[in-house]
Amino acid sequence: MLAGLGVYPEDFARRIAASAGLRNLLVHDYNDADHSILHASIATCLRDYRDYVEYVEAFVSVKEHGVHLGNR
């Protein structure tokens, strides 16, 4: 949805969607999850969330001030 509004590119939307699966695993199946897989996924999720915030900040800045904050 946000990719359709131009907040971030489609490829990023697909990438960050994978973190929803990790969230569901953590919430619903934490005790049965392979903790080594969870641990390996955390760095990717943190990078994606940082990128998400940067995309949203840039989008809001352009909408409010006509200023582009980055070269994404």
N, C-alpha and C positions, 0 to 999 in steps of 0.2 A: 504494500500500500504506500509506504513512504517513498519507495523507489519510483512509483508512478507519479508522485508529486515532485520528483527531482531532488529529494533530500539526499539520497545516495544512489549509486549505480545498481543495476539489477544483479550483477555478479556479487556485490557485497550483500544484497538482500538474501541471496541464496546461501551465502557463507554464514551470515549471522543467524539464519533460520535453524541451522544445525544446533546452535546453543539452546534452543527451545527443547530439543531432545535431551540434552544434558540436564536441563532444569527439571524436566519430567522424571528423569531417572533419579535425580537427587531427592525429589519430593516423594515419589511413589515407591521406589525400589532401592533406596539407599542401602539397606542391610544386605540385599542380594547382589549389589553391583560389584563389579571387579574394580577394586579401589586403585589398581595400577592404571586402568584405563581412565578413571576419573582424574587421577593425578596428572596424567599426560594431557588431558583435555583442558585443564585449568589455564595453562599459559595461552592457548589459542583463544579461549573465551575472553580472557582479560585483554588480549590484543584487540579482539573484535569489539569489545565494549568501549575501549579507548577510542578506536576508530569511529564507532557509532556516535560518541559524544562529539568528536571533532566534526563529523559530517553535519550533525544537527546544529552545532554552534555556527558553522559556516553558513548553513542555510538560513538560520534566523538572522544572522548579521546582514546577509544580502537583502533579506526581506525588510528588515528594519532600517538599514542604513545605506543599502546599495554598495556595501563593502564586502569584498571577498577576502576571507582570512587565510586561505591556503591554496595549494596547488593540487588538490585531489582530483 
